[in-house]
C-alpha cells in the first residue's frame, strides 16, 4: 500500500508540475526521454472505456509511463459522492473491489482499489474545503 500511495503522489506531482508550466497554447503533450507522455487536460492513449468519468469532472491532465497511467480530475462535488460513484460503477463494469476499500475512505477522502483481469485501478480522492472541490487521481496499472 505504501508503494501505491508513493506512485500516486509522484505521478500527481509530475502531472501538476507539467500542467503548471505553460507552453504554447496549442501544445498539450510533453514526451520525455524515457517514453513517458504527459498531457495537459487530456486522457492518456488507451484509457479504458470501462472506467467511467465522473459527471462534470475537469480533466487536469494525465501521465502515461511504461508501468501505467495516471489521470487527475477536479470535481465540483463532495468526496463521498465521488467515492460512492466509483465503488458502484466499477463493480457494475465487472471490477472486483478490494475488501479494504471501506476502511480506506471516509466522507472527506479515500483510497480505493479495484481489479479486473490483469488490470488494477487505484483511485485517491480528497475534498478541499477552501475550493469546494474534490481532487481525484486514477492510477491504472
GUMAR-794972 format. One line per field, with one value per residue: residue number from 1; x, y, z of N, C-alpha, C in turn. Coordinates in nm, 2 decimals. Layout:
BEGIN
resi = (NUM|...)
n_u = (X|...)
n_v = (Y|...)
n_w = (Z|...)
ca_u = (X|...)
ca_v = (Y|...)
ca_w = (Z|...)
c_u = (X|...)
c_v = (Y|...)
c_w = (Z|...)
***
This chain:
BEGIN
resi = (1|2|3|4|5|6|7|8|9|10|11|12|13|14|15|16|17|18|19|20|21|22|23|24|25|26|27|28|29|30|31|32|33|34|35|36|37|38|39|40|41|42|43|44|45|46|47|48|49|50|51|52|53|54|55|56|57|58|59|60|61|62|63|64|65|66|67|68|69|70|71|72|73|74|75|76|77|78|79|80|81|82|83|84|85|86|87|88|89|90|91|92|93|94|95|96|97|98|99|100|101|102|103|104|105|106|107|108|109|110|111|112|113|114|115|116|117|118|119|120|121|122|123|124|125|126|127|128|129|130|131|132|133|134|135|136|137|138|139|140|141)
n_u = (0.08|0.20|0.38|0.20|0.06|0.28|0.35|0.12|0.12|0.37|0.32|0.11|0.24|0.42|0.24|0.10|0.31|0.38|0.14|0.13|0.33|0.33|0.31|0.33|0.00|-0.12|0.02|-0.02|0.09|0.37|0.66|0.88|1.23|1.23|1.02|0.78|0.46|0.32|0.02|-0.17|-0.48|-0.61|-0.70|-0.49|-0.35|-0.53|-0.69|-0.90|-1.22|-1.41|-1.39|-1.55|-1.60|-1.65|-1.94|-1.93|-1.66|-1.34|-1.08|-0.76|-0.52|-0.28|-0.06|0.14|0.32|0.56|0.48|0.21|-0.08|-0.18|-0.44|-0.57|-0.84|-1.06|-1.33|-1.66|-1.80|-1.87|-1.63|-1.73|-1.95|-1.81|-1.64|-1.84|-1.97|-1.77|-1.73|-1.97|-2.00|-1.77|-1.78|-2.02|-1.92|-1.77|-1.55|-1.36|-1.39|-1.16|-1.14|-1.08|-1.16|-1.37|-1.25|-1.05|-1.16|-1.35|-1.59|-1.45|-1.22|-1.04|-0.89|-0.92|-0.94|-0.95|-0.98|-0.96|-0.94|-0.61|-0.57|-0.53|-0.69|-0.65|-0.78|-0.76|-0.89|-0.98|-1.14|-1.14|-1.19|-1.16|-1.17|-1.40|-1.41|-1.34|-1.04|-0.95|-0.76|-0.68|-0.52|-0.39|-0.29)
n_v = (-0.12|0.12|0.16|0.20|0.44|0.61|0.60|0.71|0.97|1.06|1.06|1.24|1.48|1.51|1.55|1.78|1.96|1.96|2.06|2.31|2.45|2.66|2.61|2.67|2.77|2.58|2.35|2.05|1.82|1.65|1.48|1.26|1.17|0.90|0.77|0.84|1.01|1.31|1.48|1.77|1.84|1.62|1.28|0.98|0.80|0.50|0.49|0.31|0.21|0.11|0.24|0.48|0.84|1.08|1.29|1.61|1.64|1.80|1.76|1.75|1.66|1.41|1.13|0.91|0.61|0.35|0.17|0.22|0.43|0.76|0.97|1.29|1.46|1.74|1.80|1.92|1.84|1.66|1.45|1.20|1.15|1.11|0.89|0.70|0.68|0.57|0.33|0.20|0.20|0.09|-0.17|-0.25|-0.25|-0.48|-0.50|-0.61|-0.52|-0.41|-0.56|-0.40|-0.14|0.02|0.07|0.24|0.48|0.78|1.04|1.27|1.19|0.94|0.62|0.38|0.06|-0.15|-0.45|-0.61|-0.87|-0.86|-0.61|-0.33|-0.08|0.21|0.45|0.78|1.02|1.35|1.59|1.94|2.19|2.47|2.53|2.40|2.17|1.84|1.66|1.41|1.13|0.89|0.58|0.36|0.03)
n_w = (0.00|0.07|-0.14|-0.35|-0.27|-0.28|-0.56|-0.67|-0.56|-0.66|-0.94|-0.95|-0.87|-1.08|-1.28|-1.20|-1.20|-1.47|-1.58|-1.47|-1.59|-1.85|-2.19|-2.54|-2.66|-2.82|-2.76|-2.59|-2.51|-2.37|-2.42|-2.27|-2.23|-2.15|-2.27|-2.14|-2.13|-2.10|-2.06|-2.09|-1.97|-2.08|-2.16|-2.12|-2.40|-2.49|-2.26|-2.05|-2.16|-1.99|-1.75|-1.59|-1.64|-1.40|-1.37|-1.51|-1.45|-1.44|-1.64|-1.55|-1.64|-1.76|-1.71|-1.87|-1.84|-1.87|-1.68|-1.63|-1.62|-1.51|-1.42|-1.35|-1.20|-1.13|-0.94|-0.89|-0.65|-0.34|-0.17|-0.07|-0.24|-0.48|-0.43|-0.37|-0.62|-0.79|-0.65|-0.70|-0.99|-1.10|-1.01|-1.13|-1.39|-1.40|-1.23|-0.95|-0.62|-0.38|-0.06|0.15|0.09|0.22|0.46|0.40|0.33|0.39|0.47|0.36|0.22|0.04|-0.05|-0.28|-0.44|-0.73|-0.92|-1.24|-1.45|-1.56|-1.48|-1.26|-1.08|-0.91|-0.70|-0.57|-0.37|-0.25|-0.06|-0.09|0.13|0.11|-0.17|-0.24|-0.39|-0.51|-0.55|-0.77|-0.84|-1.07|-1.10|-1.32|-1.36)
ca_u = (0.00|0.29|0.43|0.08|0.05|0.40|0.33|0.01|0.17|0.47|0.25|0.03|0.33|0.47|0.13|0.07|0.42|0.37|0.03|0.16|0.42|0.25|0.38|0.24|-0.14|-0.16|0.09|-0.08|0.16|0.51|0.72|1.01|1.33|1.21|0.89|0.66|0.39|0.24|-0.08|-0.25|-0.63|-0.64|-0.68|-0.38|-0.39|-0.56|-0.77|-1.00|-1.36|-1.49|-1.37|-1.63|-1.56|-1.75|-2.01|-1.87|-1.52|-1.25|-0.96|-0.64|-0.41|-0.25|0.08|0.15|0.45|0.57|0.42|0.07|-0.13|-0.24|-0.52|-0.62|-0.96|-1.11|-1.48|-1.74|-1.88|-1.81|-1.55|-1.81|-2.02|-1.72|-1.61|-1.96|-1.99|-1.67|-1.75|-2.08|-1.99|-1.66|-1.83|-2.11|-1.84|-1.70|-1.43|-1.37|-1.35|-1.07|-1.23|-1.04|-1.20|-1.44|-1.16|-0.96|-1.23|-1.44|-1.66|-1.37|-1.11|-1.03|-0.81|-0.99|-0.88|-1.03|-0.91|-1.03|-0.84|-0.47|-0.56|-0.56|-0.73|-0.65|-0.83|-0.74|-0.97|-0.98|-1.22|-1.07|-1.30|-1.14|-1.21|-1.53|-1.39|-1.27|-0.94|-0.95|-0.65|-0.70|-0.40|-0.43|-0.17)
ca_v = (0.00|0.23|0.19|0.25|0.58|0.68|0.61|0.80|1.10|1.10|1.09|1.37|1.59|1.53|1.60|1.92|2.04|1.98|2.14|2.45|2.51|2.69|2.60|2.74|2.74|2.46|2.23|1.99|1.69|1.65|1.34|1.26|1.08|0.76|0.73|0.89|1.11|1.40|1.55|1.86|1.84|1.51|1.14|0.91|0.70|0.37|0.49|0.20|0.26|0.06|0.33|0.60|0.97|1.15|1.40|1.75|1.64|1.88|1.68|1.84|1.61|1.27|1.09|0.77|0.56|0.21|0.09|0.25|0.57|0.84|1.09|1.37|1.54|1.83|1.77|2.01|1.75|1.61|1.33|1.08|1.12|1.07|0.76|0.61|0.66|0.47|0.20|0.13|0.19|0.00|-0.31|-0.27|-0.28|-0.61|-0.49|-0.66|-0.42|-0.45|-0.57|-0.29|-0.01|0.10|0.10|0.34|0.60|0.84|1.14|1.37|1.14|0.79|0.54|0.26|-0.02|-0.25|-0.54|-0.68|-0.94|-0.83|-0.46|-0.28|0.06|0.27|0.59|0.86|1.14|1.43|1.72|2.07|2.28|2.61|2.53|2.34|2.07|1.71|1.62|1.27|1.07|0.75|0.52|0.23|-0.05)
ca_w = (0.00|0.08|-0.28|-0.43|-0.24|-0.33|-0.70|-0.70|-0.52|-0.75|-1.06|-0.93|-0.86|-1.22|-1.36|-1.16|-1.25|-1.62|-1.62|-1.43|-1.69|-1.97|-2.32|-2.64|-2.64|-2.89|-2.72|-2.47|-2.48|-2.34|-2.42|-2.20|-2.29|-2.12|-2.33|-2.06|-2.20|-2.01|-2.14|-2.02|-1.99|-2.18|-2.11|-2.19|-2.50|-2.44|-2.14|-2.06|-2.18|-1.88|-1.63|-1.62|-1.60|-1.32|-1.44|-1.50|-1.40|-1.52|-1.66|-1.53|-1.72|-1.74|-1.72|-1.92|-1.83|-1.91|-1.58|-1.62|-1.65|-1.41|-1.47|-1.24|-1.22|-1.03|-0.94|-0.81|-0.57|-0.22|-0.18|-0.05|-0.36|-0.58|-0.39|-0.38|-0.76|-0.84|-0.59|-0.77|-1.13|-1.14|-0.98|-1.24|-1.51|-1.39|-1.15|-0.82|-0.52|-0.27|0.06|0.25|0.04|0.32|0.57|0.35|0.28|0.47|0.40|0.30|0.14|0.03|-0.14|-0.31|-0.54|-0.80|-1.02|-1.35|-1.54|-1.52|-1.46|-1.13|-1.09|-0.78|-0.70|-0.45|-0.38|-0.13|-0.07|-0.05|0.18|0.06|-0.31|-0.26|-0.49|-0.48|-0.65|-0.79|-0.92|-1.11|-1.14|-1.39|-1.38)
c_u = (0.09|0.34|0.32|0.07|0.16|0.39|0.23|0.06|0.27|0.41|0.17|0.12|0.39|0.36|0.10|0.19|0.41|0.26|0.05|0.25|0.35|0.34|0.30|0.10|-0.18|-0.09|0.03|-0.01|0.31|0.56|0.86|1.10|1.31|1.07|0.77|0.60|0.30|0.14|-0.16|-0.39|-0.67|-0.62|-0.56|-0.43|-0.42|-0.64|-0.88|-1.14|-1.45|-1.47|-1.44|-1.57|-1.68|-1.81|-1.94|-1.73|-1.43|-1.12|-0.84|-0.52|-0.38|-0.10|0.08|0.29|0.45|0.50|0.27|0.04|-0.19|-0.32|-0.57|-0.74|-0.99|-1.26|-1.55|-1.84|-1.80|-1.74|-1.64|-1.89|-1.93|-1.68|-1.72|-1.98|-1.90|-1.69|-1.86|-2.05|-1.88|-1.71|-1.93|-2.04|-1.75|-1.57|-1.46|-1.31|-1.26|-1.15|-1.19|-1.09|-1.27|-1.36|-1.07|-1.03|-1.32|-1.52|-1.58|-1.26|-1.12|-0.93|-0.88|-0.93|-0.97|-0.94|-1.01|-0.93|-0.70|-0.46|-0.60|-0.59|-0.74|-0.70|-0.81|-0.82|-0.97|-1.06|-1.14|-1.18|-1.28|-1.19|-1.35|-1.53|-1.32|-1.16|-0.94|-0.83|-0.68|-0.57|-0.44|-0.30|-0.21)
c_v = (0.13|0.27|0.24|0.40|0.66|0.70|0.71|0.95|1.15|1.14|1.22|1.49|1.62|1.59|1.75|2.01|2.06|2.07|2.29|2.52|2.54|2.69|2.68|2.69|2.61|2.33|2.18|1.86|1.71|1.51|1.35|1.16|0.93|0.71|0.76|1.00|1.18|1.48|1.64|1.86|1.73|1.37|1.08|0.82|0.57|0.37|0.40|0.26|0.21|0.14|0.46|0.73|1.03|1.27|1.53|1.75|1.72|1.80|1.78|1.79|1.46|1.24|0.94|0.72|0.41|0.12|0.12|0.39|0.63|0.95|1.16|1.46|1.63|1.82|1.86|1.93|1.71|1.48|1.21|1.05|1.06|0.92|0.66|0.58|0.56|0.34|0.12|0.10|0.09|-0.15|-0.34|-0.31|-0.40|-0.60|-0.55|-0.56|-0.48|-0.46|-0.46|-0.15|0.08|0.14|0.22|0.46|0.65|0.95|1.25|1.32|0.99|0.74|0.41|0.19|-0.12|-0.33|-0.60|-0.74|-0.91|-0.68|-0.42|-0.13|0.11|0.41|0.65|0.98|1.22|1.56|1.83|2.17|2.42|2.63|2.48|2.23|1.95|1.69|1.47|1.23|0.93|0.69|0.38|0.16|-0.18)
c_w = (0.00|-0.06|-0.37|-0.40|-0.29|-0.48|-0.74|-0.67|-0.62|-0.89|-1.06|-0.93|-1.00|-1.30|-1.33|-1.21|-1.40|-1.65|-1.57|-1.52|-1.82|-2.09|-2.41|-2.63|-2.71|-2.84|-2.59|-2.44|-2.47|-2.34|-2.36|-2.26|-2.26|-2.16|-2.24|-2.14|-2.10|-2.09|-2.05|-2.06|-2.09|-2.11|-2.18|-2.30|-2.44|-2.30|-2.15|-2.07|-2.07|-1.75|-1.66|-1.57|-1.52|-1.39|-1.41|-1.44|-1.49|-1.52|-1.65|-1.61|-1.69|-1.76|-1.76|-1.91|-1.87|-1.81|-1.56|-1.65|-1.53|-1.47|-1.34|-1.28|-1.11|-1.05|-0.85|-0.73|-0.44|-0.25|-0.17|-0.17|-0.47|-0.55|-0.41|-0.53|-0.82|-0.78|-0.66|-0.91|-1.17|-1.11|-1.09|-1.37|-1.50|-1.30|-1.01|-0.72|-0.42|-0.14|0.16|0.20|0.15|0.43|0.53|0.30|0.39|0.40|0.32|0.21|0.13|-0.07|-0.16|-0.43|-0.60|-0.89|-1.12|-1.44|-1.48|-1.48|-1.32|-1.15|-0.94|-0.79|-0.57|-0.47|-0.24|-0.16|-0.02|-0.01|0.12|-0.09|-0.33|-0.37|-0.44|-0.59|-0.65|-0.88|-0.94|-1.16|-1.20|-1.42|-1.44)
***
